[in-house]
Amino acid sequence: MFTLTKAMPGDEALCLEIIADGRQFQQEQGFVQWTEAYPILPDIAEDIETQRAWLLREGDTVLGYLCLDFDGEPAYDAITGGSWLCDEPYAVLRRLALNARGRGLTRVLFDLAAERSREQGITYLRLNIGLQNSRMQHILEKVGFEKRGIIIFQGSGKFAYEKRI
């Protein structure tokens, strides 16, 4: 059984290990979205401190990390080449990383994040993805996210995705 539990103080190293695995996987796929400068310990520590850090678990085994942010993202205010589905409150999925692949865990993580969001009265999920990350773009579209346009995040253009849950 899969669960999504809040990461706690002391989980920083575990979270960073999962992020590092994701960073390496990106490089193996031929692109760099996460650099050595992002995401790093202060990002993860802030996620944990603000209770936005979540761990995907199967029993006692941690399989993934996600920052689930209910406070929005200012960069999403300036979308080009499209528009958002709504102006309602939304949850932002950030720093999604899995340390196990080929098991459909991305869908599991999205489904659990959607459950947590609905518990907060949120019915839309948004995220951005690097223009070169065609693998994740395919996964997002497969699980029902729609490409809505392009936003500028951390100095570069990213595809913006949204899903009504």
C-alpha positions as CSV (number, residue, x, y, z in Angstrom):
1,M,0.0,0.0,0.0
2,F,1.3,3.4,-1.0
3,T,1.0,6.5,1.3
4,L,2.1,10.1,1.1
5,T,3.4,11.3,4.5
6,K,4.9,14.6,5.6
7,A,8.7,14.7,5.7
8,M,9.9,15.6,9.2
9,P,13.0,17.4,10.5
10,G,15.8,14.9,10.2
11,D,14.6,13.6,6.8
12,E,16.7,16.2,4.9
13,A,19.5,13.8,3.9
14,L,17.0,11.2,2.7
15,C,15.1,13.8,0.7
16,L,18.4,15.1,-0.8
17,E,19.4,11.5,-1.8
18,I,16.1,11.1,-3.7
19,I,16.7,14.5,-5.4
20,A,20.2,13.6,-6.3
21,D,19.0,10.3,-7.9
22,G,16.5,12.4,-9.9
23,R,19.2,14.8,-11.0
24,Q,21.4,11.9,-12.2
25,F,18.4,10.4,-14.0
26,Q,17.8,13.7,-15.8
27,Q,21.5,13.8,-16.9
28,E,21.3,10.2,-18.2
29,Q,18.2,11.2,-20.2
30,G,20.3,14.0,-21.9
31,F,19.1,17.1,-20.2
32,V,19.7,19.2,-17.1
33,Q,16.7,20.7,-15.3
34,W,18.1,20.4,-11.8
35,T,21.6,21.7,-11.4
36,E,24.0,21.4,-8.5
37,A,22.7,24.7,-7.3
38,Y,19.0,23.7,-7.2
39,P,17.4,22.0,-5.5
40,I,19.7,22.0,-2.5
41,L,19.5,21.6,1.3
42,P,18.0,25.0,2.0
43,D,15.2,24.3,-0.4
44,I,14.4,20.9,1.2
45,A,14.8,22.3,4.7
46,E,12.3,25.1,3.9
47,D,9.9,22.6,2.4
48,I,10.1,20.5,5.6
49,E,9.8,23.6,7.9
50,T,6.7,24.9,6.0
51,Q,5.2,21.4,6.0
52,R,5.2,21.2,2.2
53,A,7.6,18.2,2.0
54,W,6.0,14.8,1.4
55,L,7.4,11.3,1.0
56,L,5.9,8.6,-1.1
57,R,6.1,5.3,0.9
58,E,5.4,1.7,0.2
59,G,5.2,0.4,3.8
60,D,8.4,1.6,5.4
61,T,10.2,2.1,2.2
62,V,10.6,5.6,0.9
63,L,10.2,5.8,-2.9
64,G,9.8,9.5,-3.7
65,Y,9.8,13.1,-2.7
66,L,7.4,15.9,-3.5
67,C,6.9,19.5,-2.4
68,L,3.2,20.1,-2.4
69,D,2.6,23.9,-2.2
70,F,-0.8,25.4,-1.6
71,D,0.4,29.0,-1.7
72,G,0.6,29.4,-5.5
73,E,3.5,30.4,-7.6
74,P,4.1,34.1,-8.7
75,A,5.9,32.9,-11.9
76,Y,2.6,31.4,-13.0
77,D,0.9,34.8,-13.3
78,A,2.8,35.5,-16.5
79,I,1.9,32.5,-18.8
80,T,2.5,33.0,-22.5
81,G,1.3,31.0,-25.5
82,G,-1.8,29.9,-23.7
83,S,-3.8,30.3,-20.5
84,W,-4.7,28.5,-17.3
85,L,-8.0,26.6,-17.1
86,C,-9.2,28.7,-14.2
87,D,-8.4,31.5,-11.7
88,E,-9.3,29.3,-8.7
89,P,-6.8,28.4,-6.0
90,Y,-4.4,25.6,-7.0
91,A,-1.7,23.4,-5.6
92,V,1.8,23.5,-7.1
93,L,3.8,20.3,-7.4
94,R,7.5,21.0,-7.0
95,R,10.7,19.0,-6.9
96,L,9.0,15.7,-7.7
97,A,11.6,12.9,-7.6
98,L,11.4,9.1,-7.4
99,N,14.1,6.7,-6.6
100,A,12.3,3.8,-8.2
101,R,11.2,3.7,-11.8
102,G,9.2,1.6,-14.1
103,R,6.4,0.9,-11.6
104,G,3.9,3.6,-12.4
105,L,4.8,5.5,-9.3
106,T,4.4,8.9,-10.9
107,R,0.7,8.3,-11.3
108,V,0.5,7.0,-7.7
109,L,2.3,10.2,-6.5
110,F,0.0,12.4,-8.5
111,D,-3.1,10.6,-7.2
112,L,-2.0,10.9,-3.6
113,A,-1.1,14.6,-4.1
114,A,-4.6,15.1,-5.6
115,E,-6.1,13.5,-2.5
116,R,-4.2,15.9,-0.2
117,S,-5.2,18.8,-2.4
118,R,-8.9,18.0,-2.3
119,E,-8.6,17.7,1.5
120,Q,-7.6,21.4,1.4
121,G,-10.5,22.3,-0.9
122,I,-8.2,22.6,-4.0
123,T,-9.4,21.2,-7.3
124,Y,-6.5,22.1,-9.6
125,L,-2.9,21.0,-9.8
126,R,-0.2,22.9,-11.6
127,L,3.5,22.3,-12.3
128,N,6.2,23.2,-14.7
129,I,8.7,21.1,-16.5
130,G,11.8,21.7,-18.5
131,L,11.3,22.1,-22.3
132,Q,13.8,19.2,-22.9
133,N,12.1,16.8,-20.5
134,S,10.1,15.0,-23.1
135,R,9.8,11.8,-20.9
136,M,8.0,13.7,-18.1
137,Q,5.9,15.7,-20.6
138,H,4.6,12.4,-22.0
139,I,3.9,11.1,-18.5
140,L,2.0,14.3,-17.5
141,E,-0.2,14.1,-20.6
142,K,-0.8,10.4,-20.0
143,V,-2.1,11.1,-16.5
144,G,-4.4,13.9,-17.6
145,F,-2.4,17.1,-17.3
146,E,-2.8,19.6,-20.0
147,K,0.0,21.8,-21.4
148,R,-1.2,25.3,-20.9
149,G,1.7,27.5,-22.2
150,I,5.1,28.6,-21.1
151,I,6.2,30.3,-17.9
152,I,9.6,31.7,-16.9
153,F,10.8,30.0,-13.8
154,Q,14.3,30.3,-12.4
155,G,15.5,32.3,-15.4
156,S,14.3,29.9,-18.2
157,G,11.2,28.9,-20.0
158,K,9.3,25.9,-18.8
159,F,6.2,24.2,-20.0
160,A,3.3,24.9,-17.7
161,Y,0.8,22.1,-17.0
162,E,-2.5,22.0,-15.2
163,K,-5.1,19.3,-14.2
164,R,-8.5,19.5,-12.7
165,I,-8.8,16.9,-10.0
